[in-house]
Amino acid sequence: MTWTTPPVSKIAPDGTAYDLSGPEKAPCVVLIHGLGLSRQLWDMHLPALAGYRVLRYDLYGHGDSAPAPSPATLTLFARQIAGLLAQEDIARAHIVGFSIGGMINRRFAMDYPDKAASLAILNSPHDRGEAAQLAVEERAKSVRDQGAFSTFDAALKRWFTPGYLANGDGPARVRAWREMVDAETYAQTAWVLAHGVRELIAPDPPITLPSLVMTCAHDSGSTPQMSHDIGSEIAGSQTIIIPTLQHLGLIEDPTAFTNPILDFLKKVPT
């Protein structure tokens, strides 16, 4: 994998591991990975984003980042981004978030509206309905007792199509990233993924940033209906449903995501 400007890895004062690539004066794009993953999730997407200043980082307790400095919340993760932007003297950025990352960037837009230029919300959960919401929260509670790999093999079947699961390298990469997590922070972040949607439903005041909402047709945890619901709460947003793929479709087919993201970013006023 080659980039026009190779990523430069750094560690922020709060222990966040991150890297920067692309032209220094170009508009900044922040990339947020999902639960149990790492910033390497975006390796196959970076070449397409070469025209931007790209900042990608590991969530607290993931990848090379330090554990969370206080109990994990969406507000804490939003503050993590704000700290990175301040560290690099970046006034505003386009915030691209996958799964819990699409929850974090919404929280960031609510907490730091002047620092976000736009949002791309990818495969991110929303209102599940009360029964399903309670079931997800119960599964999140079990992570503390059973560990980060307690439902891993079953999850792979939800995340990848059968053919890719049998022959692709994505599952092995995901397993390696999961092995890097800090157990306590992972358990807390699993709870944030489950419970945090409650604070994102019908935000008041509403999010008004230019927004792209995407998911895959067979993503059972971040369904097309959820993406349409997120989009309905953000005036002027665009919703795209990628056919065939499941939750980690952005690993199976990176261009299915980078192409519409690039089209979207080109239309955002600078």
VENVENBEL-V159162 format. One record per residue. N is the residue number from 0. RES is the residue in three letters. SS is DSSP state (~ for helix, > for strand, _ for the rest). PSI is psi in degrees with one decimal (NA if undefined). Layout:
N_RES_SS_PSI ; N_RES_SS_PSI
This chain:
0_MET___126.3 ; 1_THR___150.5 ; 2_TRP___152.6 ; 3_THR___-45.7 ; 4_THR___108.6 ; 5_PRO___144.6 ; 6_PRO___140.1 ; 7_VAL_>_114.9 ; 8_SER_>_140.9 ; 9_LYS_>_165.2 ; 10_ILE_>_123.0 ; 11_ALA___163.6 ; 12_PRO___-28.6 ; 13_ASP___5.7 ; 14_GLY___5.3 ; 15_THR___126.5 ; 16_ALA_>_132.2 ; 17_TYR_>_167.1 ; 18_ASP_>_158.1 ; 19_LEU_>_142.3 ; 20_SER_>_163.5 ; 21_GLY___172.0 ; 22_PRO___136.1 ; 23_GLU___-32.0 ; 24_LYS___-1.2 ; 25_ALA___159.1 ; 26_PRO___143.2 ; 27_CYS_>_137.9 ; 28_VAL_>_123.4 ; 29_VAL_>_131.8 ; 30_LEU_>_126.2 ; 31_ILE_>_124.2 ; 32_HIS___-179.8 ; 33_GLY___179.1 ; 34_LEU___130.8 ; 35_GLY___5.9 ; 36_LEU___-156.5 ; 37_SER___174.7 ; 38_ARG_~_-16.6 ; 39_GLN_~_-11.9 ; 40_LEU_~_-32.0 ; 41_TRP_~_7.3 ; 42_ASP_~_-44.6 ; 43_MET_~_-8.5 ; 44_HIS_~_-21.6 ; 45_LEU_~_-43.4 ; 46_PRO_~_-37.9 ; 47_ALA_~_-23.9 ; 48_LEU_~_18.3 ; 49_ALA___-22.3 ; 50_GLY___-4.5 ; 51_TYR___160.3 ; 52_ARG_>_108.8 ; 53_VAL_>_125.6 ; 54_LEU_>_115.0 ; 55_ARG_>_150.1 ; 56_TYR_>_165.6 ; 57_ASP___130.8 ; 58_LEU___155.4 ; 59_TYR___136.1 ; 60_GLY___8.4 ; 61_HIS___155.1 ; 62_GLY___-124.6 ; 63_ASP___6.4 ; 64_SER___154.2 ; 65_ALA___160.1 ; 66_PRO___162.1 ; 67_ALA___134.9 ; 68_PRO___-12.6 ; 69_SER___170.7 ; 70_PRO___134.8 ; 71_ALA___131.7 ; 72_THR___165.8 ; 73_LEU_~_-36.0 ; 74_THR_~_-41.6 ; 75_LEU_~_-44.5 ; 76_PHE_~_-33.2 ; 77_ALA_~_-39.9 ; 78_ARG_~_-32.1 ; 79_GLN_~_-43.0 ; 80_ILE_~_-46.0 ; 81_ALA_~_-38.5 ; 82_GLY_~_-39.8 ; 83_LEU_~_-41.5 ; 84_LEU_~_-41.4 ; 85_ALA_~_-40.7 ; 86_GLN_~_-38.3 ; 87_GLU___7.7 ; 88_ASP___46.1 ; 89_ILE___119.3 ; 90_ALA___-42.5 ; 91_ARG___153.9 ; 92_ALA_>_154.7 ; 93_HIS_>_130.0 ; 94_ILE_>_114.6 ; 95_VAL_>_120.6 ; 96_GLY_>_133.3 ; 97_PHE_>_131.6 ; 98_SER___-115.4 ; 99_ILE_~_-26.1 ; 100_GLY_~_-31.6 ; 101_GLY_~_-14.2 ; 102_MET_~_-41.3 ; 103_ILE_~_-41.5 ; 104_ASN_~_-29.2 ; 105_ARG_~_-42.3 ; 106_ARG_~_-39.1 ; 107_PHE_~_-43.5 ; 108_ALA_~_-32.9 ; 109_MET_~_-37.3 ; 110_ASP_~_-30.3 ; 111_TYR___59.1 ; 112_PRO_~_-28.0 ; 113_ASP_~_-12.9 ; 114_LYS_~_-8.9 ; 115_ALA_>_126.2 ; 116_ALA_>_-33.6 ; 117_SER_>_169.1 ; 118_LEU_>_139.4 ; 119_ALA_>_114.3 ; 120_ILE_>_106.3 ; 121_LEU_>_126.2 ; 122_ASN___50.6 ; 123_SER___140.0 ; 124_PRO___161.5 ; 125_HIS___-147.7 ; 126_ASP___113.8 ; 127_ARG___-9.3 ; 128_GLY___148.9 ; 129_GLU_~_-43.2 ; 130_ALA_~_-47.8 ; 131_ALA_~_-35.4 ; 132_GLN_~_-46.3 ; 133_LEU_~_-38.0 ; 134_ALA_~_-41.1 ; 135_VAL_~_-40.0 ; 136_GLU_~_-35.9 ; 137_GLU_~_-39.5 ; 138_ARG_~_-38.5 ; 139_ALA_~_-37.3 ; 140_LYS_~_-31.5 ; 141_SER_~_-19.1 ; 142_VAL_~_-38.0 ; 143_ARG_~_-39.3 ; 144_ASP_~_-33.6 ; 145_GLN_~_-12.2 ; 146_GLY___169.3 ; 147_ALA___-21.8 ; 148_PHE___13.6 ; 149_SER___-34.1 ; 150_THR___22.4 ; 151_PHE_~_-49.5 ; 152_ASP_~_-39.2 ; 153_ALA_~_-37.0 ; 154_ALA_~_-38.4 ; 155_LEU_~_-34.8 ; 156_LYS_~_-25.6 ; 157_ARG_~_-23.7 ; 158_TRP_~_-31.5 ; 159_PHE___149.4 ; 160_THR___154.1 ; 161_PRO_~_-42.6 ; 162_GLY_~_-41.9 ; 163_TYR_~_-37.4 ; 164_LEU_~_-35.6 ; 165_ALA_~_-29.3 ; 166_ASN_~_-13.6 ; 167_GLY___163.6 ; 168_ASP___-5.1 ; 169_GLY_~_-45.7 ; 170_PRO_~_-40.0 ; 171_ALA_~_-37.8 ; 172_ARG_~_-43.2 ; 173_VAL_~_-40.3 ; 174_ARG_~_-42.3 ; 175_ALA_~_-39.6 ; 176_TRP_~_-39.0 ; 177_ARG_~_-35.1 ; 178_GLU___-15.1 ; 179_MET___-9.4 ; 180_VAL___150.3 ; 181_ASP___124.5 ; 182_ALA_~_-45.1 ; 183_GLU_~_-46.1 ; 184_THR_~_-37.8 ; 185_TYR_~_-45.6 ; 186_ALA_~_-42.9 ; 187_GLN_~_-40.5 ; 188_THR_~_-33.2 ; 189_ALA_~_-37.9 ; 190_TRP_~_-38.9 ; 191_VAL_~_-42.7 ; 192_LEU_~_-40.3 ; 193_ALA_~_-51.0 ; 194_HIS_~_-26.9 ; 195_GLY_~_-23.5 ; 196_VAL_~_-24.7 ; 197_ARG_~_-33.9 ; 198_GLU_~_-2.6 ; 199_LEU___-12.1 ; 200_ILE___125.3 ; 201_ALA___59.8 ; 202_PRO___144.9 ; 203_ASP___109.8 ; 204_PRO___156.8 ; 205_PRO___157.6 ; 206_ILE___132.4 ; 207_THR___7.2 ; 208_LEU___152.9 ; 209_PRO_>_130.8 ; 210_SER_>_140.6 ; 211_LEU_>_127.2 ; 212_VAL_>_125.4 ; 213_MET_>_149.0 ; 214_THR_>_-176.7 ; 215_CYS_>_151.6 ; 216_ALA___-29.3 ; 217_HIS___30.2 ; 218_ASP___107.3 ; 219_SER___-19.1 ; 220_GLY___-21.1 ; 221_SER___74.9 ; 222_THR___161.5 ; 223_PRO_~_-39.1 ; 224_GLN_~_-39.2 ; 225_MET_~_-42.3 ; 226_SER_~_-41.4 ; 227_HIS_~_-37.2 ; 228_ASP_~_-42.3 ; 229_ILE_~_-47.5 ; 230_GLY_~_-35.3 ; 231_SER_~_-19.5 ; 232_GLU___-1.5 ; 233_ILE___104.6 ; 234_ALA___132.3 ; 235_GLY___4.5 ; 236_SER___163.6 ; 237_GLN_>_135.2 ; 238_THR_>_132.0 ; 239_ILE_>_132.2 ; 240_ILE_>_119.4 ; 241_ILE_>_124.4 ; 242_PRO___157.7 ; 243_THR___-44.0 ; 244_LEU___170.6 ; 245_GLN___-154.9 ; 246_HIS___-43.8 ; 247_LEU___40.3 ; 248_GLY_~_-26.7 ; 249_LEU_~_-14.7 ; 250_ILE_~_-42.3 ; 251_GLU_~_-40.0 ; 252_ASP___79.0 ; 253_PRO___-38.5 ; 254_THR_~_-23.4 ; 255_ALA_~_-20.3 ; 256_PHE_~_-45.4 ; 257_THR_~_-36.5 ; 258_ASN_~_-51.9 ; 259_PRO_~_-31.0 ; 260_ILE_~_-44.7 ; 261_LEU_~_-42.2 ; 262_ASP_~_-41.9 ; 263_PHE_~_-47.5 ; 264_LEU_~_-34.7 ; 265_LYS_~_-23.8 ; 266_LYS_~_-10.6 ; 267_VAL___127.2 ; 268_PRO___140.6 ; 269_THR___NA
